């Protein structure tokens, strides 16, 4: 993860055309986007300073400099926060974390109380830690090994992933962007590094998406899932951070009452209860 800052800056200046920031575009360029000296000029820093920053040698870089670079590169709020995080990584904090996260009984009771909507808890590595019965009926968490409960592994390495997720390209891009955002906040998380290495080795699609350096927290939206018993479920979702453990996120699918998906979920829940 040591090259993240430079790779991120290069990827972002590569997507900005000179004319977009008021610079003339002379002749052919060897690479698309802005040159280092152009970013430095527009951000009001020396070329040498910006080069050192891209090389990971910028020590104690100030907020004002990072804000200026974010403005030049037209970073959104999430990208801006990520830039600050990888420019000044807080080392050592993740090495002390326990190997396995535990979900408080009260949070599990909250999940269990949602009898009409699938809901689960995932951590910063996107490992699913806890779930309710409807989420289990939909995804089979209780039957899977712990490694099989990791969402990026399901998306990039699952044999049936492209069938399970009809909108697979979008789901894959979201998973990679969310994982990169987590990695920026956890520079010493060896388990997260191992997951990224595994996906990079085993999945060309993940390698391609990881190289794009997209960062995005997937906090809400709609996911389509194909279940062998019910067919396609169209699932709006919302996410909530657990206040006592900011690394844990509750994901709740919220289909509209009376919708086709809600009826199919009710059928799935009845089937699961009968099977139990």
C-alpha positions in Angstrom: 0.0 0.0 0.0 3.0 2.3 0.2 2.6 3.7 -3.3 -1.0 4.6 -2.9 -0.5 8.4 -2.6 1.5 8.7 -5.8 -0.6 6.3 -7.7 -3.8 8.1 -6.6 -2.5 11.5 -7.6 -1.2 10.3 -11.0 -4.6 8.7 -11.7 -6.5 11.8 -10.8 -4.3 14.3 -12.8 -4.5 11.8 -15.7 -8.3 12.4 -16.0 -8.1 16.3 -16.1 -7.7 17.9 -19.5 -5.6 21.0 -19.6 -8.4 23.1 -21.2 -10.7 22.2 -18.3 -8.5 24.2 -15.9 -7.7 27.1 -18.2 -4.4 25.8 -19.6 -3.5 25.7 -23.3 -2.9 22.2 -24.7 0.2 22.3 -26.9 0.9 19.5 -29.3 0.7 15.8 -28.4 1.3 14.6 -24.9 2.9 11.4 -23.9 0.3 10.7 -21.3 -3.2 12.1 -20.9 -4.1 14.7 -18.4 -2.1 17.3 -16.5 1.6 17.3 -16.1 3.2 17.5 -12.7 4.4 21.0 -13.2 0.9 22.1 -14.2 -0.6 20.7 -11.1 2.1 22.4 -9.0 1.6 25.7 -10.8 -2.2 25.6 -10.3 -1.9 24.5 -6.7 0.7 27.2 -5.8 3.5 24.9 -4.8 6.9 24.3 -6.2 7.4 21.6 -8.8 10.0 19.9 -6.6 7.6 19.8 -3.7 4.8 18.3 -5.7 7.1 15.7 -7.2 8.3 14.7 -3.8 4.6 14.4 -2.7 3.8 12.0 -5.6 6.9 10.0 -4.6 5.7 9.7 -1.1 8.4 11.9 0.3 6.2 14.9 1.4 6.6 15.2 5.1 4.0 16.9 7.3 2.1 18.2 4.3 -0.4 20.9 5.3 -4.1 20.9 4.9 -3.9 24.0 2.7 -1.6 22.3 0.2 -3.8 19.2 0.1 -6.9 21.4 -0.3 -5.3 23.2 -3.2 -4.3 20.0 -4.9 -7.8 18.6 -4.3 -9.3 21.7 -6.0 -7.0 21.4 -9.0 -7.7 17.7 -9.4 -11.4 18.3 -8.9 -11.7 15.7 -6.2 -15.1 15.0 -4.7 -15.6 15.0 -0.9 -14.8 11.3 -0.5 -11.7 11.6 -2.7 -10.6 14.7 -0.8 -10.8 12.9 2.5 -9.0 9.9 1.1 -6.2 12.2 -0.1 -5.7 13.6 3.4 -5.7 10.0 4.8 -3.1 8.5 2.5 -0.9 11.6 2.6 -0.7 11.4 6.4 -1.3 7.8 7.3 -1.8 7.0 11.0 0.4 4.0 11.5 0.2 1.4 14.2 -3.5 1.8 15.2 -4.8 -1.3 13.3 -2.0 -3.6 14.4 -3.6 -3.7 17.8 -7.1 -4.6 16.6 -8.4 -8.1 17.4 -8.3 -10.6 14.6 -12.0 -11.1 14.5 -14.6 -8.5 15.2 -17.5 -9.3 17.5 -21.0 -8.0 17.1 -22.7 -6.9 20.3 -25.8 -8.9 21.4 -27.9 -5.8 21.2 -27.0 -5.3 17.5 -27.8 -9.0 16.8 -31.2 -8.4 18.5 -31.7 -5.4 16.2 -31.1 -7.6 13.2 -33.4 -10.3 14.4 -36.2 -7.8 15.0 -36.2 -7.0 11.2 -38.3 -10.0 10.2 -39.4 -8.5 6.8 -36.1 -7.2 5.6 -32.7 -8.8 5.1 -30.1 -7.2 7.2 -26.5 -7.9 8.1 -23.4 -6.4 9.7 -20.1 -6.1 7.9 -16.7 -4.8 9.0 -14.1 -2.6 7.2 -12.8 -5.6 5.3 -16.4 -6.3 4.1 -16.5 -9.5 6.0 -20.1 -10.3 7.0 -20.1 -10.8 10.8 -23.8 -11.2 11.7 -27.1 -11.5 9.9 -30.8 -12.1 10.4 -32.7 -15.1 9.1 -33.9 -13.4 5.9 -30.4 -12.3 4.9 -29.3 -15.9 5.6 -32.0 -17.3 3.4 -31.0 -14.9 0.7 -27.2 -15.3 0.9 -26.6 -18.6 2.8 -24.2 -17.0 5.3 -24.7 -19.8 7.9 -23.6 -22.4 5.4 -20.5 -20.6 4.2 -17.0 -20.8 5.6 -15.8 -17.5 7.2 -13.8 -16.7 4.1 -16.9 -17.2 1.9 -18.7 -14.5 3.8 -16.5 -11.8 2.4 -18.4 -9.6 -0.1 -15.4 -8.9 -2.5 -14.5 -12.6 -2.6 -18.2 -13.4 -3.5 -18.2 -10.7 -6.2 -14.8 -11.4 -7.8 -14.1 -15.0 -7.0 -17.6 -16.6 -6.8 -18.3 -19.1 -9.5 -21.9 -17.8 -9.9 -21.2 -14.1 -9.2 -22.3 -12.8 -12.6 -25.5 -14.8 -12.4 -26.2 -13.8 -8.8 -25.6 -10.1 -9.5 -27.3 -9.2 -12.8 -25.5 -5.8 -12.7 -22.1 -7.3 -11.9 -19.9 -4.6 -13.5 -21.5 -1.9 -11.3 -21.4 -4.2 -8.2 -17.7 -5.0 -8.8 -16.8 -1.4 -9.2 -18.6 -0.5 -6.0 -16.8 -3.3 -4.1 -13.4 -2.3 -5.3 -13.9 1.4 -4.6 -15.3 0.7 -1.1 -12.4 -1.7 -0.3 -9.8 0.9 -1.4 -11.4 3.5 0.8 -11.1 1.2 3.7 -7.5 0.4 2.9 -6.6 4.1 3.0 -7.9 4.3 6.5 -6.2 1.1 7.7 -2.6 1.2 6.4 -1.4 -1.4 8.9 -4.2 -3.9 8.5 -2.4 -7.0 7.4 -5.6 -9.0 6.9 -6.9 -6.4 4.6 -3.6 -6.3 2.7 -3.8 -10.1 2.4 -7.3 -9.9 1.0 -6.3 -7.3 -1.6 -3.3 -9.4 -2.6 -5.5 -12.5 -3.0 -8.0 -10.7 -5.1 -5.2 -9.1 -7.2 -3.7 -12.5 -7.9 -6.9 -14.4 -8.6 -9.0 -11.9 -10.4 -8.0 -9.8 -13.5 -11.2 -7.8 -13.1 -10.2 -6.8 -9.6 -6.7 -5.9 -10.7 -8.1 -3.6 -13.4 -10.6 -1.9 -11.1 -8.0 -1.6 -8.3 -5.6 0.2 -10.7 -8.3 2.8 -11.4 -8.0 4.1 -7.8 -11.7 4.8 -7.4 -12.7 5.5 -3.8 -16.3 5.6 -2.8 -18.3 4.6 0.3 -21.3 2.6 -0.8 -23.8 3.9 1.7 -27.1 3.6 -0.2 -28.5 2.5 -3.5 -30.3 -0.4 -5.1 -28.8 -3.9 -5.7 -30.4 -6.5 -7.9 -29.8 -10.1 -6.7 -30.9 -13.3 -8.5 -32.0 -16.0 -6.1 -32.6 -19.5 -7.5 -36.0 -19.8 -5.7 -37.4 -16.3 -6.2 -35.8 -14.9 -9.3 -34.5 -11.4 -9.4 -34.9 -9.3 -6.2 -34.6 -5.5 -6.6 -33.3 -4.3 -3.2 -32.9 -0.7 -2.1 -30.5 -0.6 0.8 -29.3 1.8 3.5 -26.3 1.5 5.7 -25.8 2.6 9.3 -22.5 2.8 11.3 -22.6 1.1 14.7 -21.8 3.9 17.2 -19.8 1.7 19.5 -17.6 0.2 16.7 -17.2 2.6 13.7 -15.6 -0.3 11.7 -19.0 -2.1 11.7 -21.8 -1.2 9.4 -25.4 -2.4 9.4 -26.7 -3.0 5.9 -30.5 -3.1 5.6 -32.4 -3.9 2.4 -35.6 -1.9 2.3 -38.0 -3.1 -0.4 -41.2 -1.1 -0.7 -44.1 -2.8 1.0 -46.4 -4.6 -1.4 -43.8 -4.6 -4.1 -43.0 -7.7 -6.1 -39.6 -8.0 -4.3 -41.3 -7.7 -0.9 -43.7 -10.5 -1.8 -40.8 -12.7 -3.0 -38.9 -12.1 0.2 -41.9 -13.1 2.2 -42.1 -16.3 0.2 -38.4 -16.9 0.8 -38.7 -16.3 4.5 -41.6 -18.8 4.7 -39.6 -21.4 2.8 -36.6 -20.8 5.1 -38.7 -21.2 8.2 -40.2 -24.4 6.9 -36.8 -25.8 6.0 -35.5 -25.0 9.6 
